[in-house]
Amino acid sequence: MTNPGAISDNGQVASVLSADRSVAKAILWQNGKITDLGRIGGRYAYVSGINNSGETGGSAKVEKRPCSPAALVRVDRSRKSGI
């Protein structure tokens, strides 16, 4: 199952992929290839945007925390959290 996320002007698509609803991973689709961006620090990732540099904005549901941390994920899978 995938959930639509965002599309950049370059045609990159950021989305979320979940095979069995127990885990949701952020993904990036470009040039016919899917890149796994991971769970963004939690069990369920949410994608809310992508810029033309391929940086994806989103958050993750983290158990036992009152709010979801924001994250910026780059195509090379480097992350900045809590932004």
N, CA, C and O of each residue as an XYZ file, in Angstrom:
332
protein
N       0.846     -1.170      0.000
C       0.000      0.000      0.000
C       0.895      1.238      0.000
O       1.852      1.311      0.771
N       0.599      2.180     -0.833
C       1.298      3.452     -0.814
C       0.302      4.567     -0.585
O      -0.869      4.464     -0.950
N       0.781      5.620      0.016
C      -0.029      6.814      0.225
C       0.647      7.956     -0.508
O       1.859      8.135     -0.386
N      -0.118      8.737     -1.272
C       0.503      9.851     -1.982
C       1.089     10.853     -1.005
O       0.533     11.103      0.064
N       2.207     11.415     -1.385
C       2.845     12.404     -0.536
C       2.989     13.725     -1.257
O       2.163     14.622     -1.091
N       4.038     13.851     -2.063
C       4.314     15.104     -2.746
C       5.101     14.841     -4.020
O       5.767     13.814     -4.154
N       5.016     15.782     -4.954
C       5.727     15.688     -6.230
C       6.533     16.967     -6.429
O       6.009     18.071     -6.280
N       7.815     16.809     -6.767
C       8.657     17.975     -7.028
C       8.479     18.429     -8.477
O       7.896     17.716     -9.294
N       8.982     19.609     -8.780
C       8.952     20.103    -10.158
C       9.806     19.229    -11.079
O       9.627     19.246    -12.297
N      10.738     18.462    -10.491
C      11.611     17.580    -11.259
C      10.986     16.211    -11.509
O      11.607     15.356    -12.141
N       9.770     15.994    -11.022
C       9.089     14.727    -11.228
C       9.393     13.669    -10.184
O       8.978     12.520    -10.342
N      10.108     14.023     -9.114
C      10.358     13.087     -8.024
C       9.086     12.994     -7.176
O       8.424     13.999     -6.918
N       8.760     11.783     -6.750
C       7.571     11.569     -5.933
C       7.994     11.030     -4.575
O       8.655      9.995     -4.491
N       7.618     11.722     -3.524
C       7.853     11.268     -2.159
C       6.548     10.692     -1.646
O       5.493     11.310     -1.789
N       6.613      9.519     -1.054
C       5.412      8.842     -0.612
C       5.734      7.960      0.582
O       6.845      7.984      1.109
N       4.749      7.185      0.997
C       4.903      6.245      2.099
C       4.482      4.874      1.607
O       3.483      4.741      0.899
N       5.244      3.852      1.981
C       4.964      2.479      1.574
C       4.786      1.618      2.813
O       5.605      1.655      3.731
N       3.708      0.844      2.829
C       3.447     -0.071      3.936
C       2.948     -1.381      3.360
O       1.917     -1.415      2.688
N       3.674     -2.462      3.618
C       3.285     -3.766      3.090
C       2.194     -4.424      3.928
O       1.313     -5.094      3.389
N       2.249     -4.235      5.243
C       1.293     -4.938      6.104
C       0.707     -4.087      7.230
O       0.114     -4.621      8.167
N       0.865     -2.800      7.144
C       0.356     -1.836      8.126
C       1.058     -1.879      9.482
O       0.669     -1.144     10.389
N       2.077     -2.718      9.644
C       2.794     -2.739     10.917
C       3.943     -1.732     10.920
O       4.404     -1.313     11.982
N       4.400     -1.349      9.740
C       5.486     -0.389      9.573
C       5.199      0.422      8.313
O       4.724     -0.132      7.322
N       5.473      1.700      8.335
C       5.321      2.537      7.149
C       6.640      3.258      6.906
O       7.137      3.957      7.790
N       7.207      3.095      5.720
C       8.484      3.700      5.366
C       8.285      4.808      4.348
O       7.405      4.733      3.491
N       9.113      5.831      4.453
C       9.119      6.887      3.442
C       9.888      6.372      2.225
O      10.905      5.694      2.370
N       9.404      6.694      1.040
C      10.083      6.294     -0.188
C      10.173      7.475     -1.144
O       9.408      8.435     -1.054
N      11.121      7.377     -2.054
C      11.277      8.367     -3.112
C      11.269      7.618     -4.429
O      12.026      6.664     -4.605
N      10.422      8.039     -5.357
C      10.371      7.440     -6.688
C      10.911      8.458     -7.676
O      10.421      9.585     -7.747
N      11.922      8.060     -8.439
C      12.463      8.920     -9.490
C      13.056      8.052    -10.586
O      13.714      7.047    -10.314
N      12.816      8.448    -11.815
C      13.335      7.729    -12.978
C      12.998      6.243    -12.946
O      13.821      5.417    -13.341
N      11.797      5.889    -12.483
C      11.347      4.507    -12.456
C      11.941      3.663    -11.344
O      11.758      2.446    -11.334
N      12.653      4.282    -10.401
C      13.304      3.550     -9.320
C      12.804      4.040     -7.965
O      12.621      5.241     -7.766
N      12.582      3.117     -7.038
C      12.158      3.468     -5.685
C      13.366      3.415     -4.755
O      14.119      2.441     -4.748
N      13.537      4.478     -3.971
C      14.582      4.530     -2.954
C      13.906      4.535     -1.588
O      13.045      5.374     -1.321
N      14.290      3.609     -0.731
C      13.760      3.508      0.624
C      14.428      4.570      1.488
O      15.646      4.540      1.666
N      13.653      5.504      2.026
C      14.181      6.556      2.889
C      14.056      6.201      4.368
O      14.518      6.955      5.224
N      13.450      5.084      4.669
C      13.366      4.617      6.049
C      12.116      5.075      6.778
O      11.168      5.587      6.185
N      12.151      4.871      8.082
C      10.986      5.177      8.924
C      11.087      6.520      9.625
O      10.221      6.843     10.438
N      12.083      7.293      9.349
C      12.266      8.651      9.901
C      12.214      8.639     11.427
O      11.657      9.554     12.033
N      12.781      7.624     12.044
C      12.909      7.604     13.488
C      11.742      7.011     14.254
O      11.765      7.003     15.485
N      10.740      6.524     13.579
C       9.594      5.926     14.268
C       9.104      4.706     13.522
O       9.720      4.264     12.553
N       8.003      4.173     13.977
C       7.439      2.984     13.342
C       6.664      3.327     12.068
O       6.642      2.543     11.120
N       6.039      4.481     12.051
C       5.243      4.923     10.902
C       5.752      6.268     10.410
O       5.746      7.243     11.162
N       6.188      6.334      9.173
C       6.661      7.585      8.583
C       5.514      8.283      7.862
O       4.604      7.638      7.341
N       5.574      9.594      7.842
C       4.623     10.419      7.104
C       5.430     11.387      6.240
O       6.399     11.982      6.711
N       5.037     11.542      4.998
C       5.725     12.450      4.080
C       4.790     13.606      3.774
O       3.621     13.404      3.443
N       5.318     14.828      3.889
C       4.463     15.988      3.644
C       4.956     16.895      2.533
O       4.228     17.794      2.113
N       6.177     16.685      2.040
C       6.665     17.540      0.965
C       8.012     17.098      0.438
O       8.715     16.301      1.057
N       8.355     17.637     -0.727
C       9.655     17.388     -1.340
C      10.042     18.636     -2.115
O       9.199     19.264     -2.755
N      11.331     18.998     -2.055
C      11.771     20.147     -2.841
C      12.507     19.670     -4.091
O      12.670     18.467     -4.294
N      12.947     20.598     -4.921
C      13.586     20.229     -6.192
C      15.007     19.703     -6.027
O      15.632     19.307     -7.011
N      15.527     19.692     -4.802
C      16.821     19.080     -4.515
C      16.665     17.646     -4.035
O      17.656     16.971     -3.757
N      15.428     17.178     -3.937
C      15.162     15.820     -3.483
C      15.108     15.667     -1.980
O      15.106     14.544     -1.475
N      15.066     16.774     -1.249
C      14.949     16.712      0.205
C      13.473     16.553      0.563
O      12.624     17.319      0.107
N      13.189     15.563      1.375
C      11.819     15.215      1.726
C      11.532     15.645      3.155
O      12.320     15.376      4.061
N      10.417     16.304      3.351
C       9.993     16.698      4.692
C       8.912     15.761      5.175
O       8.053     15.327      4.407
N       8.963     15.456      6.448
C       7.943     14.575      6.998
C       8.098     14.442      8.492
O       8.760     15.248      9.145
N       7.473     13.410      9.018
C       7.549     13.138     10.440
C       7.328     11.652     10.648
O       7.114     10.905      9.693
N       7.381     11.230     11.895
C       7.166      9.830     12.221
C       6.361      9.724     13.499
O       6.461     10.566     14.391
N       5.570      8.686     13.569
C       4.846      8.405     14.805
C       5.791      7.624     15.704
O       6.207      6.510     15.384
N       6.120      8.232     16.836
C       7.029      7.607     17.788
C       6.220      7.258     19.032
O       5.613      8.128     19.656
N       6.219      5.988     19.378
C       5.436      5.538     20.528
C       5.902      6.205     21.815
O       7.089      6.465     22.009
N       4.943      6.474     22.682
C       5.177      7.081     23.997
C       5.724      8.498     23.930
O       6.346      8.970     24.881
N       5.495      9.181     22.809
C       5.869     10.597     22.705
C       4.614     11.379     22.357
O       3.820     10.927     21.531
N       4.418     12.533     22.963
C       3.187     13.291     22.742
C       3.062     13.906     21.350
O       1.954     14.206     20.905
N       4.182     14.096     20.662
C       4.100     14.678     19.321
C       5.118     14.004     18.412
O       6.082     13.399     18.883
N       4.898     14.110     17.129
C       5.778     13.499     16.144
C       6.910     14.450     15.796
O       6.655     15.617     15.498
N       8.165     13.979     15.826
C       9.276     14.854     15.455
C       9.294     15.119     13.956
O       9.034     14.220     13.155
N       9.600     16.346     13.585
C       9.745     16.681     12.166
C      11.113     16.209     11.698
O      12.050     16.110     12.489
N      11.220     15.919     10.410
C      12.498     15.455      9.874
C      12.663     15.919      8.440
O      11.689     16.075      7.702
N      13.897     16.134      8.063
C      14.269     16.419      6.684
C      15.144     15.254      6.236
O      16.183     14.992      6.843
N      14.739     14.558      5.187
C      15.477     13.390      4.714
C      15.975     13.666      3.314
O      15.210     14.073      2.439
N      17.259     13.445      3.105
C      17.850     13.627      1.782
C      17.898     12.291      1.061
O      17.799     11.237      1.688
N      18.050     12.336     -0.253
C      18.082     11.124     -1.062
C      19.203     10.192     -0.606
O      19.060      8.973     -0.701
N      20.304     10.734     -0.117
C      21.403      9.891      0.363
C      21.105      9.307      1.746
O      21.975      8.686      2.357
N      19.880      9.504      2.239
C      19.361      8.988      3.506
C      19.921      9.711      4.727
O      19.685      9.272      5.853
N      20.646     10.791      4.540
C      21.072     11.566      5.709
C      19.840     12.289      6.251
O      18.938     12.648      5.493
N      19.810     12.497      7.550
C      18.631     13.071      8.185
C      18.986     14.218      9.113
O      20.066     14.264      9.701
N      18.055     15.131      9.223
C      18.090     16.157     10.261
C      16.735     16.073     10.942
O      15.706     16.244     10.289
N      16.718     15.815     12.228
C      15.459     15.670     12.941
C      15.198     16.864     13.841
O      16.104     17.622     14.188
N      13.941     17.007     14.205
C      13.555     18.045     15.139
C      13.660     19.439     14.581
O      13.923     20.384     15.326
N      13.463     19.590     13.294
C      13.568     20.914     12.685
C      12.224     21.576     12.597
O      12.121     22.701     12.109
